[in-house]
């Protein structure tokens, strides 16, 4: 049997590098989720290929197998790569354990919360419950390989918070049909950097539709799945999320789960809100009440509802939020006579307001308004999501983002795995009536969620922003030295210029988000440049840390002003 050949891969590129390799490398910081990918090929068919990854270790410690995961990247037919249903296209999207298996999902009258087929609470409104496919989310990858086919694989590594800086090594094991067949190995090297990434002031939020209430049958998930999905959101870098619970005991249970996972920022509460919401313990999370959803496009009933909700929430002393398609219409919607009904937090549809964000980035007075932007995150464009979730947020000087959405089930008996199924009107408006694709940034499974490349793209963007925040803090620390050496001053200037040159290429207005024929946000920026910029930021942070240590031996920092 001919040996396997291995090829490195630039993150979020569907094309392998041309030169064969026997090792794949990555770097990251304690607490970071690191991704890397590679391609495999063979000169003859392999009917069965089993692939696993070992722990990564060195003399100082190890990163255990339960913090590493390996997937095969599934290529399947989708309705284009943008937000609308278009001509079929083969797309690399899903990260699965076996790319050969179909997704057998269905709808049932049996509630996942109760064992009996029909509970008395369902008699008034018999629901249908979505039953996701039973697919394996843990363990070895099982796949096959056609002769001279190059198939992509993906690795996710959760570096422990207490990982010691250094080089960690392990291997990927390739076996055949028999479990005892050892096969080939591909070396893996991870460099844990001596950097502690800073938290950014931005809020990384996502629309989450899952609910514990089985009477809301379209998005109902069992408690174990609810916790699994919120944990997935948290581990990919998000700080906040939305909830749709309209009953206080379900809301309390959801908040208890979120607190146990680690969420401490904001929770967006979609109405109707529980009548006895004052009894709810928010567990350190700040509730933000969602007043209206794209009222400028949905019409007068939504505008009236915004006004009523604003008066209600302000009577409680609560914080408010509303989304809007066109920022220019905010005044006519939210100013009623002398009554200012503007929300405390704006969620503005990004693609329709690029020039607004460009202008806002230039004027400090506009930045005082608490603005998040949102986009539809199900598009199979991982680098678009990476830029929007990271460097674009920094450059636009917005306070946060809230893409739509984690998962939105069709609700008409259709499968979320059918990209050609029509969506119902509950989904976000995008200012026209074209039929839209299934709104799935991740996909449902019986025991959790199936990740996608676009999901990993958002997470990579959040990490990019943490690197930029950490680098900027190091630069400011260097600039505040009381007696900086000439070498330190030169280094600061060099890094400032390097960062500015790359960030200048990220236009706030010329970014391509929804075009159905373009995968990349900028045609003049190659897919691998975003990863290279992140790696350069890491090197610059370390250079600054070293230079500051040297400078501190002969000078002390300025006093705080």
N, C-alpha and C positions, 0 to 999 in steps of 0.2 A: 504494500500500500504506500502510495506516495506521501511524503511528509507535507504538513501544513505550512503555508507561508503567511507571515504576519506583516501588517502595514500600519504605521502610525496614522492618526487622523486628527485634523484640526477640529476643535469642538464646534458642533453645529454645522459642519460641512458634510455634504453627502458624498464627497469624493475622497478616496484614500490617497495618502502620499504614495509616490511611485517607488520609493526605495524600501526594500524589505528591512525588517528590524527583528531583533530578538529580545527587545526590552521596551516597555512603555514607562514614561515618567510623568510625574505630576508634583506640584508643590502646593502647600496651603498652610494655614495658621491654626492654632488650637481653637476648637469650636467650629471650624469651617466645614461645610459640606463641599467636598471636591468631586468633580466629574472628570472623567477622561474616557476616550473611546479609541477603538482600533478595528481593523478589518482582518478577516481571515479568508484564505482561499486555498484550493488544492487542485491538482491536475486531474483528479478523477473524482467521481461521485462518492460522497460519504452519506450513507443512508441514516446513520445515527451518530450524533456528536453530543457528548455530555461535557459541560464546562463548569468549573468551579474556581473559586479563588481562595487562597490560603490567607492566614493572618499575616500582617506586616510587622516585622520586628527588627530590633537591633540590640546592642548590649544594654541599653538603658530602659527598654520596655517594649511593649507591643501594642498594636491596634488589632483587636480581636475580630474574628470572623463575623460576629453579630453586628459590627459597625461597617461592614463592607457588603456590597451587593453587586451582582453582575446580571446583565440583561442582554437579550438579543433584540436588536432594533427591527420591529416588524414593519415591512412595507406593505401597504394595502391600498385599495382603491377608495379615493375620497372625491367629494364634489368640489374640486378645486382647492386652492390654498388660502382663499380670502374668506369673507363673511357670507357671501351669497352662494347659492347652489349654481354651479357651472358645469362645464364638461368634465367627465371623469378623468382623474389623473392618479398615477401611482405616487404615493407619498410615504416617506420614512417618518413615522410618528410614534408608535407605541413602543414602550419598553416592557417586554414580557419575558417569561421564563420558557415559553415554548411558542414559537411563531407559526407552528403548523396547525394548531388547534382552532376550531371555530368558536365563536362566542354564542353560547346557547342561553339567551335570556328570554324571559316571558313575563306575563302579567297574571296575577292570581287574586282570588277573593280571600285567601288566607292572610291574616295580618301577621306580620313578623313579630309583633309584641305579645300576642296571645297564641296559645297552642291550638285552640279550637278554630275550625274553619271560618265561622262567622260569629263575631262578638256582638252582644246586644247593642253596643254603641254604633254599629254599622247599619242597623235596621232602617233608620230614617234616611240614610244616604249611602246605599251600598257602594263601597269604593272598589277600585282595582289597585292592587299594589304591584309595583315593579319588582321583579325578582332578577337581580343581576347574575351574570354568568359565574359559575364556580370555576375560577381559574387559579392556578398556583401563583402565589406572590413571593414565595420564599424558596431557598435552596438552589440546586444546580440548574443551569440552562440546558434544555434539551432541544436540539434542532437537527437539521440536515444541511448538506452542502453540495450543490451541483458542481460539476467539473468546471474549473476556471471562473466560477462565481466568486465575487468578493462580498462577503456578508459582514455587516457592522455589528459590533458589540459595545456595550456601555457599562462603565463601572462607576458606582457612587461610593464615596468614602466619607464617613462622619468622623472627623478627627476629634478625639476626646479633648475636653477643655483643659485637662491637666497633662496633655502630651508634652514630652520634653523635646526641645528642638533637636533635629538631627535627621539622618537618612534612615528610612525604614524600608525593608525589602521583603518581598514575598514572590509568589508566582501564581499564574493562572494555569490550571491543569486541564488538558484536553484528553478525553477518553472516548472509547468506542461503545459498542452495544453492551458489552459486559462491564459491570461496575468495577471489576478488578483490573480492567484494562487501563494502564497508566497513561499511555500515549505521550504527547509532547507537553512541554512547558514553555510559557512565555513569562519572562521576568517582569516584575512590577517594582518600581522604585518611587517612593514618596518622600519628599523633603518637607519636614515640618519646620517652618520658619520661626525665628526668634522674634515674632511680632504678636502683639495683642491688639486685635482689631477693635477700634472704638465703635460704639453704637452711634448711629446718626440721629439727628433730631427729627428726621422724616418719619412719617407714619406709613407703613407698608400694610395696606388693608386689601381684602378681597371680598367680593360678594359670595356668600355661602348660603345655599338654599336648603340644606338638609334640616329636617325637623324631627323631634322626638314624638310629636303628636300624630298618631296614626289616622286621625280624622282629616289631616292634610295629606291625603294619600299620595299625591304626585311626587312629593319630595321627602316622604317619610323614610327614615332609616332607623334600624334598631340601635339601641344605645351603644353597643360595642362598635358598630360601624361609625356612628357619630363620633365617638372618641378617636377612632383610628383616623378618620378624615381630618379632624381638627389637629391631631398630632402631626399629620402629614403637612398641613398648612404651616404649623409652627416650625417644624424642622426645616422647611424650605425658606425660612427667613421672615415670614410675615409677623407683624406685631399686633394686628387687629383684624376683625372679621365682622360679618353681619349675622344676625339671627332673625328668624321669622316666628318665634314662639309667641302665641297670643294668650297663653294660659300661664299664670304665675308659677305653678309647680314645675311645668316643663322648662320655663325660662330659668328657674333656680337650678334645676338639674343640669341644664346646659352650661350655666355659668360655673357651677361646681366643677364640671369636667374641664372647662377651659382654664380655670385657676390651677387645677391639678397638673395640667400639661405645662403651664408656665406663662400664659397670656396675662399681661398686666397693663395694656394700653387702653384701647377703645373697643367698644362693641356697638355696632350700628344696629338699631332696633327698628325693623320694618313693622308697620302697623298691620292689623289693629293691635294695640298694646294691651296688656293685661289690665283689667279694671282695678285690681289691687296691687299695682306695681310698686307702691310704697313699701310693701312687705318684702320685696326682693332684696337680697344681699348681693351686691354686684362684685364682691370679692376683689376689690381693688381696681376693677375695670371701670372706665368712665362711660356711662351710657350716652349715646348720641341718637336722638330721635329723628328718624327719616320722615320728613314732612310730605314730600311729593316726588314723583318719579317722572322726570322729563315733561313737566307740565306745559312748557312752551310748545311742545309738539302734540301732546295728547288732548289738549283742548280745555274748555271752560270748566267742566266738572272737576278736573284735576287741579285747576287754579283755585277754585272754591275750597276744595279739600285742603290745599296747602294753607289757605288763610285760616280755616277752622282748626287745623292741627297746630298751626303756629300759636294761636291764642291759648289752646289747651296746654301745650308744652311750656310756654312761657309762664302760664299760671302755676306750673309746678316748679319753675326755676330751672328747667332742663336745657341742655345744649341741643341745637337743631342742625339738621342737614337737609339739603335738597339737591337733586341733580337737574341739569339743564343742558339742552342740546346746543343752543346758541347763547353765548354769554351776553351778547348785546341786548337780549330781550329781558334780562333780569329785572331791570327797573320797572318796566310796564307790568310785570307779573307780581312783584313783591312789594311795590309801593302803592298803598291804597289810601288815597287822600293824604292825610298827614301821618298815617300809621305805617311805620317801617316794619315790614314783615320779611325782611331779608334773613336767610338762614345764617347761623353762626359759621357753618362750614359749607362751602360750595363743592359739588362734584360736577366737573365740567367735561363734556364729551370732547376728547382731545382732537380727533381728526377734523372736526368742524371749527376748531378754534386755534389753529396753529399760530396765526398772526397775533391773536390775543396773548398767547403765552410768550411770544417773542417780545412784544411790547412790555408785558409785565416784568420780564426779566431785567429790563433796563431802568425801571422806576421803583424806588424804594417805597413810595407811598402806596403803590398798587400791591406790593408784596405784604402789606399789613393785612390784607384780606386773606382769610384762611381758605386756601384753594387746594383741592385735590383734582387730579384728572383721571379719567377712565377711558378704557378702550376694550374691545372685544378680544379676549385672550385665547380663544379657541383656534385661531388661525395657525396653520402649520408653518410659522415663520419664527423660529426660535431666536434669531438675532434681533428681529424687530422687538420682541418682548424683552430681550436682554437690555437693549438700549433704553426702552421706555421705563423699565423697572430700575434703572441705575443712572447712567450718565445724563440722560435727558432730564431726569428729575432734578439733578444737581444744577444743570445749566438753566432750567426754566425757573428756578427759585420757588417752586411750589412746595407746599407743606407735606404732601403725600400723594399716593395714588390708590385707586380702588378698581382694578380691572374686573370685568364681568366675563366669566365667573368660574368658580371651581367646577361645578357641574350643574347643568340645567336639563332635567329630564323632559322629553317632549310632551308628555301628558295626554296624548291621544292614542295610547296603545302602541305607539311606534317605538322602535328600539333606538337608544342613543348611539348604538353602533352603526346605525344606518344614516350616513351623512346626507342622504337624499330625502330624508323624511322632513315634512314641513313642520315648522315650529308654531306654537300657539302664540296668541297676542300678549301673553304675560311677559315674554322676553323683552329686553331693552329695545327701544326704538332707535333706528339709525337713519331716520329722516327720509325713508322711501318705502315702497311696498314690494320690493323684490323679495323672493323667497330666500330665507336664510338657512344656513347649515346648522347641524346639531351643535349646540353651544357647550362643548365639552373640552375644558382645559386638561382635566384628567377624566378617566372613565371608571364607571362603577364596577366593582367586583363583589362577590359574596362575602369576602373577608376584609375588604378595604377599598383601595383605589389602584387603578393601573396608571402609572406615570407616563408622561409623554415628553418629547423633546421640547415642546413649547413650555411645559411646566418647569423643566430644568433651565430653560432660557430665562424665565422670570427670576428664579433663584440665583442664577449667575449674575443677573443685573443688580440684585440687592447686594450681593457680595462685592461687586465692582464699586458700588457706592460706599461701602464700608472701607474699602482700601483707599478710595479718594479722600474720605473724611479723615482717616488716620494719617495719610500723607500730608494733607493740608494742615492738620494740627502740628505735625512735626516741623513743617516749614514755618509756621507761625512761632513755634518755640525757638527755632533757630534765629528768626528775625528779631526776637525779643531778648537775645543774649546781650548782656551789658557791654562786653568787649569781644565781639565775634572776630575770629581770626580771618585773614584774607581768604584762606582755603574754604572756610565755612561760608563766607559771603559768596564766593564764586560758585560753590556747590548749590546754594539756594537759588541763585540766578539761573543756573543751568537747568535745574529741575523745574522751576517755574516756567521757563520758556518751553521745555519739552511738553509739559502738561498742557500749556496754552495752545501749542501747535496742534495737538491731537483734538482737544476740545473744540477748537475753531472749526474743525471739519464736520462737527456734529451740528448741522443746521437745525434750528428749531422750526423752520417753516418748510424746508425742502425734504423733510423726512418722508419716506413712502411707507404708509401703514397698511392700506387696504387694497392696493392694486392687485388684481388677480393673476398678473403675469410676472410679478417681481417678489422674490423671497427676501431680499436684503433691504434694510432700511435706507442705505445709501449705496449707489452704484459705484462710487469712487472709493469706497472702503471695503477691502477684501474681508471675507468672513473671519479669517484668523487674526485680524488686527486688534479686535477687542480683547482677545485673550493675551496677545502680546503686550497690550497696554496695561492690563492687570499685572502681568509678570514684571513689567518695567516699574510699575508703582511699588511692587514688593521690594525690588532691588533698591529703589530710591529711599524707601522708608528705612531699610537697613543701613544704607550709606549715611543717611542723616543721623540715625541713632549713634552710629560709630563716631561721626564727626562731632556730635554734641558731647559725647563722653570725653573726647580728646579736648574739646574746647573748655569743658567744665573743669578740667584739671588746672587750667590757668586763669579762668574767669568765672564769675557767678552770674546767674541770670538777673535781668532787671527786676526790680520790685514790681509787684502787681499794681496796675494803675487803678 
